[in-house]
Amino acid sequence: MSLISPISSETGLRNFQRDTVENAVQKLVGEANSNTRLRNEALSDPMEQMSIEWDGADSAEITSRLPSRKPRRRARGKGNRADQFCIYRTSDGRNLPALAIEYKAPHKLRRDEVVTGLESEIRPERDVIGKDGEVFAFASRSLVAAIGTQLFSYIIGKGIQYGYVCTGEAFVFLHIPDDPTIVYSSVRVPNLGVLDDDDENRLHGTAVAQVFAFILQALRAEPPSLSWHDTAAGFDTWAVEYDDVLRNIPETVRKGKEARAPPYKPQRWRGFKRSPIQTRSRCKRFDSNSEQRDDSGDDEEGTPPSRTPTRSVLSGGRALTKSSADSAGIQAQENRLSSQGKQINIKDRQFCTPQCLLGLVNGWLPDEHCQNFQDHGHQHLNRLDFLRLIRIQLAKDRGYDADVVPLHLSGSTGSLFKVRMSSYGYTFVAKGVETLDLARLRHENEVYDRLRSIQGKHVPVCLGRTDLTLPLYYDSGVYKHVLFLSWAGTPLFDPTNQATKADTDAVTQAYKNLHRLGVLHGDAKLRNVLRNHSTAGGGIVVVDFERADFSRRSPLGLLSSNCRNKKRK
């Protein structure tokens, strides 16, 4: 008697995949990350852990608990349905979106519908939207177009380029290249890919191996450019719900006996440089000179899979292409890296010191201790010229080597970006918010004006606010309004270490200075207290003033009655 319950919903499918595939993949990723050689070859950058989260509810994780993430409102590409998840990689306590997943119960999207629907290119506006049909091929294309469009929207919103649809029987791996009008797809049916006992590499076709390999590509990928987001933002919208499309298809069409698409042909790999995986029951010695096999007969090189795309889905002029999602992603990354040349990436640039940016605000001489001193010139820009020029730069500098990147740090109403003024080398933070939160950002700017005398000591230096011509994007957010600040530092309190008395005294003094200037923080949590040794205030910096209040009169000092009595004597 089987202990596995039949899958009747997306929730059941999600739980099944977690137990049978995702837990195993998480272990493989962990092993690759812990081994220096494998990490350099497979991941490129170290990571702390990997998790799968649903934005709309409590996260379903395949590792230990992650740092809390900001609650989400409805945004572009947000996973508002319970069957959409996002894989995040955690590095330095920051969550970086890497790959999206959409689960669809197998009775809602059958294997032959997947194979038939992706047999050729689908342009929904031309082939599906507003069209009628009562044949199996049209029904399959409609279902695939609907689910592909939903996942495409989610992937775009997350600012990533990889995702897959899982039905339990079939996997549809998607890759959006540097041209977001195209989506590459690759169909895999693991159960049919491991049946041949004579195939020494059959374990590479298992669900675990396929998902693991795909996730490695996603984890290695660089985020898309701002121009990529700009292009995607101009796409037309197809308001579609998969269940509505499914409901409109007669069951007689889905179960009819008309001719189906050609049977699914598993991918066969040849030419591996290393020995194939051997199981305990089949420890046959690998013969490197043995004849290589390929059932398809049309792949002379045998490399998985072909780079030649055969157009196949998406929406509003977008096409999902039946091809190599993996090889296309690798090629795009290679092209991107070669185009960047030897230019220093903004990620490797040092932030300007608070004293340097104070000089920019107040017209002082440049700080010789700033790492970017040589780029600033003999005197600082005028602050208004700075705001004008950086706004122009952020509207034009939209490529892969742009001097702006997400810091993967978000609060309840905004996200942080690292920005460098290319012409003068100023490197600082931009706090971006969506239009809905503009009033809060304006208020925070006013608070910084009140705290001008302790900027660079107990609070960041505020360079000013601007409304962008073109927005910044991060993890479903579209940020059109920014506040420019100095880098505040890193979290003060490590959960593994207790705070010292000197730390608590410094924090107390920082808040006293806020109160002295008539500002009540309103959200005095540990997450808003940072350490920055380059400041002049003992290294303690308080941040996030969007909830701060102005007190009508200065708070009373700590004056005891004993002191007053002594003065009277």
C-alpha positions in Angstrom: 0.0 0.0 0.0 1.5 3.4 -1.0 2.1 5.9 1.7 2.0 8.8 -0.8 -1.4 10.4 -1.1 -2.7 11.2 -4.6 -2.0 14.8 -5.7 -5.3 16.7 -6.1 -4.2 20.3 -5.6 -1.3 22.7 -6.0 -0.7 22.5 -2.3 -0.4 18.7 -2.4 1.9 19.0 -5.4 4.1 21.6 -3.6 4.4 19.3 -0.5 5.2 16.3 -2.7 7.9 18.2 -4.6 9.4 19.5 -1.4 9.7 16.0 0.0 10.9 14.2 -3.2 12.9 16.8 -5.1 13.5 20.1 -3.3 15.0 18.7 -0.2 17.5 16.6 -2.2 18.3 19.6 -4.4 18.9 21.7 -1.3 21.4 19.1 -0.1 23.2 19.1 -3.4 23.4 22.9 -3.4 24.7 22.9 0.1 27.4 20.4 -0.8 28.4 22.5 -3.9 28.6 25.6 -1.7 30.7 23.9 1.0 33.3 22.6 -1.5 35.7 25.4 -2.7 36.2 23.9 -6.1 32.6 23.1 -6.7 31.5 26.5 -5.4 33.9 28.3 -7.8 32.8 26.2 -10.8 29.1 25.9 -10.0 28.0 28.9 -7.9 30.7 31.6 -8.5 29.8 33.3 -5.2 29.4 31.8 -1.8 25.9 31.7 -0.2 24.6 31.0 3.2 21.5 29.1 2.2 18.7 28.7 -0.3 15.0 29.0 0.5 11.7 28.7 -1.3 9.2 31.4 -0.3 5.6 32.3 -1.2 5.3 36.1 -1.0 1.6 36.0 0.0 1.9 34.0 3.2 4.3 32.3 5.6 7.3 31.1 3.7 7.7 27.4 2.9 11.4 26.9 3.4 13.6 24.0 2.6 16.3 25.3 5.0 16.5 27.0 8.4 14.7 30.2 9.1 15.6 33.2 7.1 15.8 36.9 8.1 12.4 38.5 8.0 11.4 40.0 4.6 9.3 43.0 4.1 5.5 42.5 3.7 4.4 42.9 0.1 1.5 44.8 -1.4 0.2 43.9 -4.8 2.9 44.8 -7.3 4.0 44.0 -10.8 4.8 40.3 -11.1 3.9 39.6 -7.5 3.0 36.0 -6.7 -0.6 36.7 -5.5 -1.6 33.1 -6.3 -0.7 30.3 -3.8 0.9 28.2 -6.6 3.8 30.7 -7.2 7.0 30.6 -5.3 10.4 32.2 -5.5 13.8 30.7 -4.7 16.1 33.0 -2.9 19.8 32.7 -2.1 20.9 34.3 1.1 24.3 35.9 1.3 25.5 38.2 4.1 22.0 38.1 5.6 20.5 39.5 2.4 17.9 37.7 0.2 18.6 37.7 -3.5 15.7 36.4 -5.7 17.1 33.8 -8.2 14.3 31.6 -9.7 10.5 31.4 -9.8 8.4 28.3 -9.6 4.7 27.7 -10.5 3.1 24.5 -9.5 0.1 23.2 -11.4 -1.7 20.0 -10.3 -1.3 17.3 -12.9 -5.0 17.0 -13.6 -5.1 20.7 -14.5 -2.2 20.5 -17.0 -1.6 17.0 -18.3 1.7 15.7 -19.8 0.4 15.4 -23.4 -1.0 19.0 -23.1 2.4 20.3 -22.2 4.1 18.4 -25.0 1.5 19.4 -27.6 1.3 23.0 -26.4 5.0 23.5 -26.8 5.4 21.7 -30.1 5.7 25.0 -31.9 5.8 28.8 -31.3 2.8 30.4 -29.7 2.2 34.1 -29.9 -0.9 34.5 -27.6 -2.2 37.7 -29.4 -2.0 35.9 -32.7 -2.8 32.3 -31.7 -4.9 32.4 -28.5 -6.3 35.7 -27.3 -9.8 36.2 -28.6 -9.6 32.9 -30.6 -11.9 29.9 -30.4 -11.2 26.3 -31.0 -12.5 22.9 -30.0 -9.6 20.7 -30.9 -7.0 19.3 -28.5 -4.1 21.2 -30.0 -5.7 24.6 -29.5 -6.8 23.7 -26.0 -3.2 22.7 -25.2 -1.7 25.8 -26.6 -4.2 27.9 -24.7 -3.3 26.3 -21.4 0.4 26.5 -22.0 0.1 30.2 -23.1 -1.9 31.0 -19.9 0.4 29.4 -17.4 3.5 30.7 -19.3 2.2 34.2 -19.3 1.4 34.1 -15.6 4.9 32.8 -14.7 6.5 35.2 -17.2 4.9 38.1 -15.4 6.1 36.8 -12.0 9.6 36.3 -13.3 9.8 39.8 -14.8 8.5 41.4 -11.6 11.1 39.6 -9.5 13.8 40.9 -11.8 15.1 37.5 -12.6 15.4 35.4 -15.8 14.8 31.8 -14.8 11.7 29.9 -13.7 9.9 26.6 -14.2 6.5 25.1 -14.2 6.0 21.8 -12.4 3.1 19.5 -12.8 4.6 16.5 -10.9 4.8 14.7 -14.3 6.4 17.3 -16.4 8.8 20.3 -15.9 8.8 23.3 -18.3 12.0 25.2 -17.7 11.9 28.9 -18.8 14.7 31.4 -19.5 14.1 35.0 -20.5 17.3 36.2 -22.3 18.7 39.7 -22.6 15.8 40.3 -25.1 12.7 40.0 -22.8 10.4 39.7 -25.8 11.5 36.1 -26.1 11.2 33.2 -23.6 13.1 30.0 -24.2 11.5 26.8 -22.9 12.6 23.2 -22.4 10.2 20.4 -21.5 11.4 17.5 -19.3 9.4 14.4 -18.3 11.7 12.7 -15.8 9.9 9.4 -15.5 10.3 8.9 -19.3 13.9 10.0 -19.2 15.3 7.3 -16.9 13.7 4.1 -18.3 16.6 2.9 -20.4 18.8 0.7 -18.3 21.4 0.8 -21.1 21.8 4.6 -20.7 24.8 5.1 -18.4 23.8 8.8 -18.0 20.1 8.2 -17.2 20.4 9.6 -13.7 21.2 13.0 -15.2 17.6 13.0 -16.4 16.0 12.6 -13.0 13.9 15.4 -11.6 16.4 16.1 -8.9 19.3 16.3 -11.4 17.3 18.5 -13.8 16.1 20.9 -11.2 19.6 21.0 -9.6 21.3 21.9 -12.8 18.7 24.5 -13.7 19.0 26.1 -10.2 22.8 26.3 -10.5 22.4 28.3 -13.7 20.0 30.7 -12.0 22.2 31.1 -8.9 25.2 32.0 -11.2 23.3 34.5 -13.3 23.8 38.2 -13.0 20.6 40.3 -12.6 19.2 41.9 -15.7 19.8 45.5 -16.7 17.5 48.4 -16.1 17.0 48.7 -19.8 15.7 45.1 -19.7 13.2 46.1 -17.1 12.3 49.2 -19.1 11.5 47.1 -22.2 9.4 44.7 -20.1 7.5 47.5 -18.5 6.2 48.5 -22.0 4.6 45.2 -22.7 0.8 44.9 -23.1 -1.1 43.1 -20.5 -3.2 39.9 -21.0 -5.5 39.7 -18.0 -5.7 35.9 -17.8 -6.3 33.4 -15.1 -5.3 29.8 -15.8 -8.4 28.4 -14.1 -10.7 30.5 -16.2 -9.0 29.1 -19.4 -9.2 25.6 -18.1 -12.9 26.0 -17.1 -13.8 27.0 -20.7 -12.3 23.9 -22.3 -14.8 21.0 -22.5 -13.6 17.9 -20.8 -14.5 16.0 -24.0 -11.8 18.0 -25.8 -9.1 17.2 -23.2 -9.9 13.5 -23.2 -10.8 13.1 -26.8 -9.3 10.4 -29.0 -8.0 12.7 -31.7 -4.4 12.5 -32.8 -2.0 13.7 -30.2 1.4 15.3 -30.7 4.4 13.0 -31.4 5.4 11.0 -28.3 7.8 12.8 -25.9 11.4 11.9 -26.7 13.8 12.1 -23.7 17.0 14.1 -24.2 20.0 11.8 -24.5 23.5 13.1 -23.6 26.8 12.0 -24.9 30.4 13.1 -24.7 30.6 13.7 -20.9 34.2 14.4 -19.9 33.7 12.6 -16.6 32.5 9.2 -15.6 28.7 8.7 -15.5 26.9 8.4 -12.2 27.0 4.8 -11.0 24.4 3.2 -8.7 25.2 0.5 -6.2 23.3 -2.1 -8.1 25.0 -1.3 -11.4 28.7 -0.6 -10.9 29.6 -1.3 -14.5 33.0 0.1 -15.5 32.8 3.1 -17.8 34.4 2.5 -21.2 35.5 5.9 -22.6 35.8 4.4 -26.1 32.3 2.9 -26.1 29.9 3.8 -28.8 27.9 6.9 -28.0 24.1 6.8 -28.6 21.5 9.3 -29.4 17.9 8.3 -30.1 17.0 11.6 -31.7 19.5 11.1 -34.5 19.6 14.9 -35.3 22.2 16.0 -32.8 25.6 15.2 -34.1 27.5 16.7 -31.3 25.2 15.3 -28.5 25.6 18.3 -26.3 22.6 19.0 -24.1 20.6 20.6 -25.6 20.7 22.3 -29.0 21.3 26.0 -29.1 19.1 26.4 -32.2 15.7 27.6 -31.0 12.4 26.5 -32.5 10.0 29.3 -31.6 7.3 28.2 -29.3 5.1 30.9 -26.4 4.2 34.2 -24.7 2.2 37.3 -24.5 1.7 40.6 -26.4 4.4 40.0 -29.0 6.5 37.8 -26.7 7.4 34.3 -27.7 8.2 31.3 -25.6 10.8 29.4 -27.5 11.3 25.7 -27.4 15.0 25.5 -27.0 17.9 25.5 -24.7 17.0 27.6 -21.7 20.4 26.6 -20.1 22.7 27.2 -23.1 21.0 30.5 -23.9 21.5 31.7 -20.4 25.2 30.7 -20.4 25.8 32.5 -23.8 24.0 35.6 -22.5 26.2 35.7 -19.4 29.4 35.2 -21.5 28.4 38.1 -23.8 27.6 40.3 -20.9 30.9 39.7 -19.2 32.9 40.2 -22.3 31.2 43.5 -23.0 32.1 44.8 -19.6 35.8 44.3 -20.1 38.1 45.4 -17.3 35.8 48.1 -16.0 35.6 48.0 -12.2 32.1 46.9 -11.2 30.2 49.1 -8.8 29.8 46.2 -6.4 33.6 46.4 -5.9 33.6 50.2 -5.3 34.0 51.6 -1.8 31.3 53.9 -0.4 32.3 57.5 0.2 32.9 58.5 3.8 30.3 60.5 5.7 32.8 63.3 6.0 33.3 63.3 2.2 29.5 63.6 1.6 29.1 66.2 4.3 31.7 68.2 2.3 29.5 67.8 -0.8 26.4 69.1 1.1 28.1 72.0 2.9 30.7 73.0 0.3 33.7 71.9 2.3 37.0 70.6 0.9 37.1 66.9 -0.2 37.9 64.3 2.5 41.4 63.0 1.7 40.5 59.8 3.7 37.7 58.9 1.3 38.5 55.9 -0.9 37.2 57.8 -3.9 39.1 61.1 -3.2 41.0 60.9 -6.5 37.8 60.9 -8.5 36.2 63.9 -6.8 38.5 66.6 -8.1 39.9 69.5 -6.1 36.6 70.8 -4.9 33.1 69.3 -4.5 30.2 69.9 -6.8 27.4 72.2 -5.8 24.7 70.0 -4.2 22.0 71.2 -6.6 24.2 70.4 -9.6 24.8 67.0 -8.0 21.1 66.2 -7.8 20.6 67.4 -11.4 23.4 65.4 -12.8 22.7 62.1 -10.9 19.1 62.3 -12.1 20.2 62.6 -15.7 22.7 59.7 -15.2 20.1 57.4 -13.7 17.8 58.1 -16.7 20.6 57.2 -19.3 22.8 54.7 -17.5 20.6 51.6 -17.9 23.0 48.9 -19.2 24.6 45.9 -17.5 27.5 48.0 -16.4 25.3 50.8 -15.0 26.6 52.5 -11.8 23.6 51.4 -9.8 22.8 48.0 -8.2 20.3 46.8 -5.6 21.7 46.3 -2.1 19.1 43.6 -1.5 18.0 45.4 1.7 14.3 46.4 2.0 12.1 47.9 4.6 8.4 48.2 4.9 8.1 50.9 2.3 11.3 50.9 0.2 14.5 49.3 -1.0 18.2 50.4 -1.0 20.4 50.8 -4.0 24.1 51.4 -4.3 24.8 54.4 -6.7 28.0 55.9 -8.1 28.2 59.2 -9.9 30.3 58.0 -12.8 31.8 61.4 -13.6 32.9 62.4 -10.1 33.1 59.0 -8.2 30.6 59.8 -5.5 29.4 56.5 -4.1 26.4 56.4 -1.8 23.0 54.9 -1.1 19.6 55.6 -2.8 16.5 54.7 -0.8 13.8 54.1 -3.4 10.1 54.1 -2.7 7.0 53.6 -4.9 4.7 56.5 -5.6 2.2 55.2 -3.0 4.9 56.0 -0.3 6.1 59.3 -1.6 4.6 61.2 1.3 6.6 59.1 3.7 9.8 59.8 1.8 9.2 63.5 1.8 8.6 63.3 5.6 11.9 61.4 6.1 13.7 64.1 4.1 12.2 66.7 6.4 13.4 64.7 9.4 17.0 64.7 8.1 16.8 68.4 7.6 16.0 68.7 11.3 18.9 66.5 12.2 21.4 68.3 10.0 23.7 69.0 12.9 24.3 65.3 13.7 24.4 64.0 10.1 27.6 62.0 9.6 27.7 61.4 13.4 24.6 59.6 14.6 22.5 59.6 11.4 23.5 59.2 7.7 24.3 62.3 5.6 21.3 63.2 3.5 22.2 64.5 0.0 18.6 65.3 -1.1 15.6 63.8 -2.8 14.6 63.5 -6.4 11.9 62.0 -8.6 13.4 59.8 -11.3 12.7 60.0 -15.0 12.9 56.2 -15.3 12.4 54.0 -12.2 14.7 51.6 -10.4 13.5 48.0 -10.0 13.9 45.4 -7.3 11.9 42.3 -6.3 8.5 43.3 -7.6 9.0 47.0 -6.6 9.0 49.9 -9.1 10.8 52.8 -7.4 10.3 56.3 -9.0 11.3 58.4 -6.0 14.7 58.3 -4.2 16.4 59.8 -1.2 20.2 59.9 -1.4 22.1 59.0 1.8 25.6 58.1 2.9 26.2 54.4 3.6 25.1 53.9 7.2 26.9 50.7 8.0 26.2 47.1 9.2 23.9 45.7 11.9 25.2 46.6 15.3 23.9 43.6 17.2 24.9 40.1 16.1 22.4 37.6 17.4 25.3 35.4 18.5 27.0 38.1 20.6 25.8 40.1 23.5 26.0 43.9 23.3 28.7 45.5 25.3 28.1 48.3 27.8 29.9 50.7 25.4 27.5 49.8 22.6 24.4 50.4 24.7 25.8 53.7 26.0 26.5 54.8 22.5 23.0 53.9 21.3 21.5 55.7 24.3 23.6 58.8 23.5 22.5 58.7 19.8 18.8 58.7 20.7 19.3 61.5 23.2 20.8 63.6 20.4 17.7 62.8 18.3 15.4 63.9 21.2 17.5 67.0 21.9 16.7 68.1 18.3 13.0 67.4 18.7 12.8 64.1 16.8 11.1 61.0 18.2 12.1 58.0 16.0 8.9 56.0 16.2 10.5 52.7 15.3 13.4 52.3 17.6 14.1 48.6 16.8 17.5 46.9 16.7 17.3 46.7 12.9 17.5 50.5 12.7 20.7 50.7 14.7 23.9 50.2 12.7 27.6 50.5 13.1 29.9 52.5 10.9 33.4 53.1 12.2 34.0 55.9 9.6 31.5 58.2 11.4 32.4 60.8 14.0 29.9 59.7 16.6 31.4 56.5 18.0 30.3 54.4 15.1 26.6 54.2 16.0 24.2 55.3 13.3 20.4 55.4 13.6 18.4 55.0 10.3 14.8 54.8 8.9 12.9 58.0 9.9 9.8 57.5 7.8 7.7 57.0 11.0 9.5 59.7 13.1 7.6 62.5 14.8 8.6 66.1 15.6 8.1 66.8 19.3 6.5 70.1 20.1 9.0 70.8 22.8 12.3 69.3 23.6 12.1 66.3 25.9 13.1 66.9 29.5 16.7 66.1 30.4 17.7 63.7 33.1 17.9 66.4 35.9 17.4 65.0 39.4 15.8 67.0 42.3 19.1 66.5 44.3 20.9 68.6 41.8 18.4 71.4 42.2 18.6 71.3 46.0 22.4 71.6 45.8 22.1 74.7 43.7 19.7 76.4 46.2 22.2 75.9 49.1 
